[in-house]
């Protein structure tokens, strides 16, 4: 059931849309759209009108259904229910290409440009008859001058976005859909993007809808906001009629303290036993020049340190740098105690690492489940140069049973397993190791509730045995359920790390979404 007290008169008593069908200002509208994937309802009767000359926004956490809704509007996904109206008429898109022919263009987080091609080659794919001078003039019309012979891979995220917007506008776009458009942009690029969108929307009568996690984007630039939570609309208003506090509560819930973990991490007697110092760490990003800026924190035996942030704010790069997958641009990572002598690199054998992308980092799809277990367990399942095969067999059988991994044999090739079971293999291996540090990045991603709670119990158990845990998460419930201390990352900067009891849900949500950066945030919250 939708939270009707937050919806004003947008939805009627049974939760269905009450927006008039005939609205001359609406260029496209998904009305009461539903999208199911098996038993999962990803979008549940959501209506969002896209109005000419305005920037509307879908706001919500990861997994709220924002991108799924967008993909139904652009023909990439077929709705399970509901109706799409375009220019006042009921419309069904056979494909994303069909939507493009209707002048509906989508710009995703990951650029659709071909990195190995030059700017000219990319633009010529859409405008094959235009000369170099015409292409240059077209680019300059919607953004700053770019050398046509520059390879796209060398351009910033902001320039890539402007090139994609240029392609859409020069193709007479009527609707522009942008999925998390600011996730890879520096502040100056974000400001430029939205000012351009506002101007172009008004000049070209363009309907614009973006998805975002960031309250700052909403408050500063957007006209109307729809908040999704677990696939449902929980708030839909003019931005001028809402507040940072209301938006934060809609996204994350009220600001009561969180329920303590069943097996509390808590303060331990040996918490003063420091095991790792990270000082003024600076890390290069994949899409931005600097993903982590001047991060400083310490880790202690038996303590879970939670670092939370919306995707793309530097927390994954931070974890990679601590583990050794990325070389820092500045600062230092100084292990101590039983790991290694001060000032030397971490000994990987004493650090467990669960990645958010196990197929790309952490596991070998062409090897068996048993061999994937053995990759990280050689140190504890060997005697000198000899592997104790019987011990590996025993570990494999036990891990498969404990984590309920669905495979008929540990000799089954990993790639034959489902995505959830592949994630279980990584969790079972890393959470079963004898280590000093655990770096857990989204440890329950892709897992059902039963397995999630199992993973949480293992993490809490490791902390209880004295393992120092660095938890990287995007989920407020997860980080507050597990952590002893919490820090929040926003645009590469780490907040002050504080005890869990010193945080509220609203404070964490405000920092995650950049509400603290908005002018007047203190009074608004």
C-alpha positions as CSV (number, residue, x, y, z in Angstrom):
1,X,0.0,0.0,0.0
2,X,1.4,3.4,-0.9
3,X,1.9,6.0,1.8
4,X,-1.1,8.1,0.8
5,X,-0.5,10.7,3.5
6,X,2.6,11.7,1.6
7,X,1.0,11.8,-1.8
8,X,-1.4,14.7,-1.4
9,X,-4.1,14.3,-4.1
10,X,-1.9,12.5,-6.6
11,X,-3.2,9.1,-5.8
12,X,-6.7,8.1,-4.9
13,X,-7.8,5.8,-2.1
14,X,-7.0,2.5,-3.8
15,X,-3.5,3.6,-4.7
16,X,-4.2,4.2,-8.4
17,X,-3.2,7.4,-10.2
18,X,-5.7,10.3,-10.0
19,X,-3.7,12.5,-12.5
20,X,-6.0,13.7,-15.3
21,X,-5.4,11.8,-18.6
22,X,-5.7,14.9,-20.7
23,X,-2.9,17.3,-19.7
24,X,-1.4,19.3,-22.6
25,X,1.8,19.8,-20.7
26,X,2.6,16.1,-20.4
27,X,4.6,14.7,-23.2
28,X,5.0,11.1,-21.9
29,X,3.6,9.3,-18.9
30,X,3.8,5.8,-17.6
31,X,0.5,5.3,-15.8
32,X,0.2,2.7,-13.0
33,X,3.2,0.8,-14.5
34,X,4.1,-2.6,-13.0
35,X,7.2,-4.6,-13.7
36,X,7.7,-8.1,-12.3
37,X,10.7,-10.4,-12.6
38,X,9.4,-13.8,-11.5
39,X,7.9,-13.2,-8.0
40,X,9.8,-10.0,-7.5
41,X,7.7,-6.8,-8.1
42,X,10.3,-4.2,-9.0
43,X,7.8,-1.5,-9.9
44,X,4.4,-1.5,-8.4
45,X,1.7,0.8,-10.0
46,X,3.9,3.8,-10.5
47,X,2.7,6.9,-12.4
48,X,5.2,9.7,-13.3
49,X,4.1,12.4,-15.8
50,X,7.0,14.0,-17.8
51,X,6.1,17.6,-18.6
52,X,7.4,19.8,-21.3
53,X,10.0,22.4,-20.3
54,X,10.5,20.8,-16.9
55,X,13.1,18.6,-15.1
56,X,11.3,15.9,-13.1
57,X,13.2,13.5,-10.9
58,X,12.8,9.9,-9.6
59,X,14.5,9.8,-6.2
60,X,15.3,6.7,-4.2
61,X,17.8,4.2,-2.9
62,X,19.5,1.6,-4.9
63,X,16.9,-1.1,-5.9
64,X,14.0,1.2,-5.4
65,X,12.9,0.7,-9.0
66,X,14.0,3.9,-10.6
67,X,16.0,2.5,-13.5
68,X,13.4,-0.2,-14.1
69,X,10.7,2.4,-14.5
70,X,12.9,4.4,-16.9
71,X,13.5,1.4,-19.0
72,X,9.8,0.8,-19.4
73,X,9.4,4.4,-20.6
74,X,12.1,4.0,-23.2
75,X,11.0,0.6,-24.5
76,X,13.9,-1.4,-23.1
77,X,11.6,-3.3,-20.8
78,X,8.0,-4.4,-21.5
79,X,5.7,-3.4,-18.6
80,X,3.9,-6.3,-16.8
81,X,1.0,-3.9,-16.2
82,X,-0.2,-0.3,-16.7
83,X,-0.1,1.9,-19.7
84,X,2.3,4.3,-21.4
85,X,0.9,7.5,-22.9
86,X,3.0,9.5,-25.4
87,X,1.7,12.9,-26.7
88,X,-1.7,12.1,-25.3
89,X,-2.1,8.7,-27.0
90,X,-1.7,5.2,-25.5
91,X,1.6,3.8,-26.8
92,X,3.4,0.4,-26.8
93,X,7.1,0.3,-27.6
94,X,8.3,-2.8,-29.3
95,X,11.9,-2.0,-28.5
96,X,14.2,0.8,-27.3
97,X,14.8,1.6,-31.0
98,X,11.1,2.1,-31.4
99,X,11.2,4.7,-28.6
100,X,14.1,6.5,-30.2
101,X,12.1,6.8,-33.4
102,X,9.4,8.5,-31.3
103,X,12.2,11.0,-30.2
104,X,12.6,9.5,-26.7
105,X,16.3,9.4,-25.8
106,X,18.0,7.9,-22.8
107,X,21.5,8.7,-21.4
108,X,22.7,6.0,-18.9
109,X,25.4,6.2,-16.2
110,X,27.8,4.3,-18.5
111,X,28.5,6.2,-21.7
112,X,27.0,4.8,-24.9
113,X,29.9,6.3,-26.8
114,X,32.6,4.1,-28.2
115,X,35.8,4.8,-26.2
116,X,38.2,3.7,-28.9
117,X,36.6,5.9,-31.5
118,X,37.3,9.6,-31.8
119,X,34.7,12.3,-31.1
120,X,34.2,12.7,-34.9
121,X,33.8,9.0,-35.5
122,X,31.2,8.7,-32.7
123,X,29.2,11.6,-33.9
124,X,29.3,10.5,-37.5
125,X,27.6,7.2,-36.5
126,X,24.5,9.3,-35.8
127,X,25.0,12.0,-38.5
128,X,26.9,10.3,-41.4
129,X,26.2,13.1,-43.9
130,X,27.5,16.0,-41.8
131,X,30.9,17.4,-42.5
132,X,33.6,18.0,-39.9
133,X,32.8,21.7,-39.7
134,X,29.1,20.9,-39.2
135,X,29.8,18.4,-36.5
136,X,32.1,21.0,-34.7
137,X,29.4,23.6,-34.9
138,X,26.8,21.2,-33.6
139,X,29.0,20.3,-30.6
140,X,29.8,24.0,-29.8
141,X,26.1,24.8,-29.8
142,X,25.4,22.6,-26.8
143,X,28.7,22.7,-25.0
144,X,32.3,23.7,-25.1
145,X,34.6,23.1,-28.0
146,X,36.0,19.5,-28.2
147,X,38.7,18.4,-30.6
148,X,37.0,16.1,-33.1
149,X,40.1,13.9,-33.3
150,X,40.3,13.2,-29.5
151,X,39.6,9.6,-28.5
152,X,36.4,9.5,-26.3
153,X,38.3,7.4,-23.7
154,X,40.3,10.5,-22.9
155,X,37.3,12.8,-22.2
156,X,35.8,13.5,-18.8
157,X,32.4,12.1,-17.8
158,X,30.8,15.5,-18.2
159,X,32.1,16.0,-21.8
160,X,30.9,12.5,-22.7
161,X,27.4,13.3,-21.4
162,X,27.2,16.6,-23.3
163,X,28.1,14.7,-26.5
164,X,25.3,12.3,-25.9
165,X,22.9,15.1,-25.1
166,X,24.0,16.8,-28.3
167,X,23.2,13.7,-30.3
168,X,19.8,13.5,-28.8
169,X,18.9,17.2,-29.3
170,X,20.2,17.3,-32.9
171,X,17.9,14.3,-33.5
172,X,15.0,16.5,-32.4
173,X,14.4,14.8,-29.0
174,X,11.1,15.4,-27.3
175,X,11.9,13.4,-24.2
176,X,15.2,13.1,-22.5
177,X,15.7,10.4,-19.8
178,X,18.9,10.5,-17.7
179,X,19.8,7.6,-15.4
180,X,21.9,8.8,-12.5
181,X,23.5,11.6,-14.6
182,X,25.7,13.1,-11.9
183,X,27.2,9.8,-10.5
184,X,30.4,10.3,-12.5
185,X,30.6,14.1,-12.5
186,X,32.6,16.6,-10.6
187,X,30.7,19.5,-8.9
188,X,31.5,22.0,-11.7
189,X,30.3,19.5,-14.4
190,X,27.1,18.8,-12.5
191,X,26.3,22.4,-12.2
192,X,27.0,23.0,-15.9
193,X,24.9,19.9,-16.8
194,X,21.8,21.0,-14.9
195,X,22.0,24.6,-16.0
196,X,22.2,23.4,-19.7
197,X,19.3,21.0,-19.1
198,X,17.1,23.8,-17.6
199,X,17.9,26.1,-20.5
200,X,17.4,23.5,-23.2
201,X,14.2,22.2,-21.6
202,X,12.7,25.7,-21.8
203,X,14.0,26.6,-25.2
204,X,13.1,23.3,-26.9
205,X,10.0,22.5,-24.8
206,X,11.8,19.3,-23.9
207,X,10.4,16.8,-21.3
208,X,13.2,15.7,-19.0
209,X,13.2,13.0,-16.3
210,X,16.2,12.0,-14.3
211,X,16.9,9.3,-11.7
212,X,19.2,10.1,-8.8
213,X,20.0,9.3,-5.1
214,X,21.2,12.8,-4.5
215,X,19.0,15.3,-2.7
216,X,21.2,18.1,-3.8
217,X,20.3,17.5,-7.5
218,X,16.6,17.6,-6.6
219,X,16.6,20.7,-4.4
220,X,18.9,22.8,-6.6
221,X,17.6,22.1,-10.1
222,X,14.4,20.0,-10.4
223,X,10.7,21.0,-10.6
224,X,8.9,17.9,-9.5
225,X,10.0,14.9,-7.4
226,X,8.7,11.4,-7.1
227,X,10.2,9.2,-4.4
228,X,10.3,5.4,-4.9
229,X,10.8,2.9,-2.1
230,X,10.7,-0.8,-2.8
231,X,9.1,-0.2,-6.1
232,X,6.3,2.0,-4.8
233,X,5.6,5.7,-4.8
234,X,5.9,7.1,-1.3
235,X,6.0,10.8,-2.2
236,X,5.2,12.9,-5.2
237,X,5.3,16.7,-5.0
238,X,6.5,19.9,-6.4
239,X,10.1,20.4,-5.1
240,X,9.1,23.9,-3.9
241,X,6.5,22.3,-1.6
242,X,8.7,19.7,0.1
243,X,11.9,19.8,2.3
244,X,15.1,18.0,2.8
245,X,13.7,16.4,5.9
246,X,10.6,15.1,4.2
247,X,12.6,13.7,1.3
248,X,15.1,12.0,3.6
249,X,12.3,10.4,5.6
250,X,10.5,9.3,2.4
251,X,13.7,7.6,1.2
252,X,15.0,6.1,4.4
253,X,12.2,6.2,7.0
254,X,11.9,8.1,10.2
255,X,15.0,8.8,12.2
256,X,14.6,6.4,15.1
257,X,17.6,4.5,16.4
258,X,18.2,1.2,14.8
259,X,17.6,-2.2,16.4
260,X,20.8,-3.6,17.8
261,X,22.3,-6.7,16.0
262,X,21.3,-10.0,17.4
263,X,25.0,-10.7,18.1
264,X,26.2,-7.2,18.9
265,X,29.5,-6.1,17.7
266,X,29.8,-3.6,20.5
267,X,32.8,-2.4,22.4
268,X,35.4,-5.1,23.1
269,X,38.0,-5.3,25.7
270,X,40.8,-5.2,23.2
271,X,39.4,-2.4,21.0
272,X,42.5,-0.3,21.7
273,X,44.6,-2.9,19.7
274,X,45.0,-1.0,16.5
275,X,45.5,-3.1,13.4
276,X,45.5,-0.6,10.5
277,X,45.9,3.1,10.0
278,X,44.7,4.8,6.8
279,X,46.0,8.4,6.7
280,X,45.0,11.2,4.1
281,X,44.3,8.6,1.4
282,X,43.8,9.8,-2.1
283,X,42.7,7.3,-4.8
284,X,42.2,7.7,-8.6
285,X,38.8,6.7,-9.9
286,X,37.7,4.7,-12.9
287,X,35.5,7.6,-14.3
288,X,36.7,10.6,-12.3
289,X,40.2,11.9,-11.6
290,X,40.0,11.5,-7.8
291,X,37.5,9.0,-6.3
292,X,38.8,9.2,-2.7
293,X,39.9,12.5,-1.2
294,X,41.9,12.7,2.0
295,X,40.3,9.7,3.8
296,X,41.6,9.0,7.3
297,X,40.5,6.3,9.7
298,X,41.8,3.4,11.9
299,X,40.7,-0.2,12.3
300,X,40.9,-2.2,15.5
301,X,40.7,-5.9,16.4
302,X,37.2,-7.2,16.9
303,X,35.5,-4.0,15.6
304,X,33.3,-3.5,12.5
305,X,33.9,-0.2,10.8
306,X,31.0,0.6,8.4
307,X,31.6,3.0,5.5
308,X,28.3,3.8,3.7
309,X,27.6,5.8,0.6
310,X,25.5,5.9,-2.5
311,X,27.1,4.1,-5.5
312,X,29.8,6.1,-7.2
313,X,31.0,8.1,-4.2
314,X,34.4,6.4,-3.8
315,X,33.7,3.7,-1.2
316,X,34.6,0.9,-3.6
317,X,37.8,2.6,-4.6
318,X,38.6,3.0,-1.0
319,X,38.2,-0.7,-0.3
320,X,40.3,-1.6,-3.4
321,X,43.1,0.7,-2.2
322,X,43.2,-0.8,1.3
323,X,43.3,-4.3,-0.2
324,X,45.9,-3.4,-2.7
325,X,44.0,-3.5,-6.0
326,X,44.5,0.2,-6.6
327,X,47.7,2.2,-6.0
328,X,46.9,5.3,-4.0
329,X,47.8,8.7,-5.4
330,X,48.6,10.0,-1.9
331,X,48.5,9.2,1.8
332,X,49.4,5.9,3.4
333,X,48.0,2.6,4.5
334,X,50.0,1.4,7.5
335,X,49.3,-2.1,8.9
336,X,50.5,-3.1,12.3
337,X,50.4,-5.9,14.9
338,X,50.1,-9.4,13.6
339,X,49.6,-8.6,9.9
340,X,53.0,-7.2,9.0
341,X,55.6,-4.8,10.3
342,X,54.7,-1.1,10.3
343,X,55.0,0.6,6.8
344,X,55.0,-2.6,4.7
345,X,52.2,-3.7,2.4
346,X,49.4,-5.8,3.6
347,X,50.0,-9.6,3.4
348,X,47.0,-10.7,1.3
349,X,46.9,-14.1,3.1
350,X,45.9,-12.3,6.3
351,X,43.1,-10.2,4.6
352,X,39.8,-11.6,3.4
353,X,38.0,-9.6,0.7
354,X,34.4,-9.9,-0.6
355,X,33.9,-7.9,-3.8
356,X,30.6,-6.6,-5.1
357,X,31.4,-8.2,-8.5
358,X,32.7,-11.7,-7.8
359,X,32.9,-12.9,-11.4
360,X,35.2,-10.0,-12.4
361,X,37.2,-9.8,-9.2
362,X,37.6,-12.7,-6.8
363,X,36.4,-15.8,-8.6
364,X,37.5,-17.8,-11.7
365,X,34.3,-18.8,-13.6
366,X,36.1,-21.6,-15.6
367,X,37.4,-23.4,-12.5
368,X,35.4,-25.7,-10.3
369,X,33.7,-24.6,-7.1
370,X,36.3,-26.5,-5.1
371,X,39.2,-24.9,-6.9
372,X,37.6,-21.5,-6.3
373,X,37.6,-22.2,-2.6
374,X,41.2,-23.3,-2.8
375,X,42.4,-20.0,-4.5
376,X,42.3,-18.1,-1.2
377,X,42.7,-21.0,1.2
378,X,46.1,-22.4,0.1
379,X,47.8,-20.9,3.2
380,X,45.5,-22.7,5.7
381,X,45.0,-25.9,3.6
382,X,48.6,-26.7,2.8
383,X,51.6,-28.2,4.5
384,X,54.7,-26.5,3.1
385,X,54.5,-26.8,-0.7
386,X,51.8,-29.6,-0.6
387,X,48.1,-28.9,-0.7
388,X,46.0,-31.0,1.8
389,X,43.4,-32.1,-0.7
390,X,41.4,-33.9,1.9
391,X,41.1,-30.7,3.9
392,X,40.0,-28.8,0.8
393,X,37.4,-31.5,0.1
394,X,36.1,-31.2,3.7
395,X,36.0,-27.4,3.6
396,X,34.1,-27.5,0.2
397,X,31.5,-29.9,1.4
398,X,31.0,-28.0,4.7
399,X,30.8,-24.5,2.9
400,X,28.3,-25.8,0.3
401,X,26.1,-27.2,3.1
402,X,26.4,-24.2,5.4
403,X,25.7,-21.6,2.7
404,X,23.1,-23.9,0.9
405,X,25.0,-23.5,-2.4
406,X,22.9,-25.2,-5.1
407,X,25.4,-27.4,-6.9
408,X,25.5,-31.2,-7.1
409,X,29.2,-31.4,-6.7
410,X,32.2,-29.2,-5.6
411,X,33.7,-30.2,-8.9
412,X,31.0,-28.4,-10.8
413,X,32.3,-25.5,-12.9
414,X,31.5,-22.2,-11.3
415,X,30.0,-20.6,-14.4
416,X,27.3,-23.3,-14.3
417,X,25.9,-21.8,-11.1
418,X,23.3,-19.1,-10.8
419,X,24.4,-15.5,-9.9
420,X,23.2,-15.9,-6.3
421,X,25.0,-19.1,-5.8
422,X,28.2,-17.7,-7.3
423,X,27.9,-14.9,-4.7
424,X,27.5,-17.5,-2.0
425,X,30.7,-19.3,-3.1
426,X,32.7,-16.1,-2.6
427,X,31.0,-15.4,0.8
428,X,31.6,-18.9,2.0
429,X,35.3,-18.8,1.0
430,X,36.2,-15.4,2.4
431,X,34.1,-15.7,5.6
432,X,35.6,-19.1,6.3
433,X,39.2,-17.9,6.3
434,X,41.6,-17.5,9.2
435,X,42.5,-13.8,8.8
436,X,43.2,-10.6,10.7
437,X,41.2,-8.2,8.5
438,X,37.9,-8.7,6.5
439,X,37.1,-6.2,3.8
440,X,33.4,-6.8,3.0
441,X,32.0,-4.8,0.1
442,X,28.2,-5.3,-0.2
443,X,28.5,-8.8,1.4
444,X,24.8,-9.6,0.9
445,X,24.4,-8.3,-2.6
446,X,22.2,-10.6,-4.7
447,X,21.4,-12.9,-1.7
448,X,17.9,-13.7,-0.4
449,X,17.0,-12.8,3.2
450,X,17.8,-16.2,4.7
451,X,21.3,-16.2,3.2
452,X,21.8,-12.5,4.0
453,X,21.2,-13.2,7.7
454,X,23.6,-16.2,7.5
455,X,26.3,-13.9,6.0
456,X,25.7,-11.3,8.8
457,X,26.1,-14.0,11.5
458,X,29.4,-15.0,10.0
459,X,30.7,-11.4,9.8
460,X,29.6,-10.8,13.4
461,X,31.3,-14.1,14.4
462,X,34.5,-13.1,12.8
463,X,34.5,-9.8,14.7
464,X,33.8,-11.6,17.9
465,X,36.9,-13.7,17.2
466,X,39.0,-10.5,16.9
467,X,39.0,-9.9,13.2
468,X,38.9,-6.2,12.2
469,X,36.1,-5.7,9.7
470,X,35.8,-2.9,7.1
471,X,32.2,-3.0,5.8
472,X,31.5,-1.1,2.6
473,X,27.7,-0.7,2.1
474,X,25.0,1.3,0.4
475,X,22.3,0.0,2.8
476,X,21.6,2.0,5.9
477,X,19.9,-1.0,7.6
478,X,22.9,-3.2,6.9
479,X,25.6,-0.8,8.1
480,X,23.8,0.1,11.3
481,X,22.9,-3.6,12.0
482,X,26.5,-4.7,11.8
483,X,28.8,-1.8,12.6
484,X,30.4,-0.5,15.8
485,X,31.5,2.8,14.2
486,X,30.2,4.4,11.0
487,X,31.5,6.9,8.4
488,X,29.7,8.3,5.4
489,X,31.2,8.9,2.0
490,X,30.0,11.6,-0.4
491,X,31.8,12.6,-3.5
492,X,35.0,10.9,-2.4
493,X,35.1,12.6,1.0
494,X,34.7,10.6,4.2
495,X,32.8,12.1,7.1
496,X,33.9,12.0,10.7
497,X,33.8,8.4,11.9
498,X,31.5,8.1,14.9
499,X,30.1,5.4,17.1
500,X,26.8,3.9,15.8
501,X,24.9,5.3,18.8
502,X,25.9,8.8,17.8
503,X,24.2,8.5,14.4
504,X,20.5,8.7,13.4
505,X,19.0,7.3,10.2
506,X,18.2,10.8,9.0
507,X,21.7,12.1,9.6
508,X,23.2,9.2,7.6
509,X,20.7,9.7,4.8
510,X,21.3,13.4,4.6
511,X,25.1,12.9,4.3
512,X,24.7,10.1,1.7
513,X,22.5,12.2,-0.5
514,X,24.4,15.5,-0.1
515,X,21.7,17.3,1.8
516,X,24.5,18.8,4.0
517,X,25.9,20.5,0.9
518,X,22.7,22.3,0.0
519,X,22.4,26.0,0.9
520,X,20.1,26.3,3.9
521,X,20.3,22.6,4.7
522,X,20.6,23.2,8.5
523,X,17.3,25.0,8.6
524,X,15.6,22.6,6.2
525,X,16.4,19.6,8.2
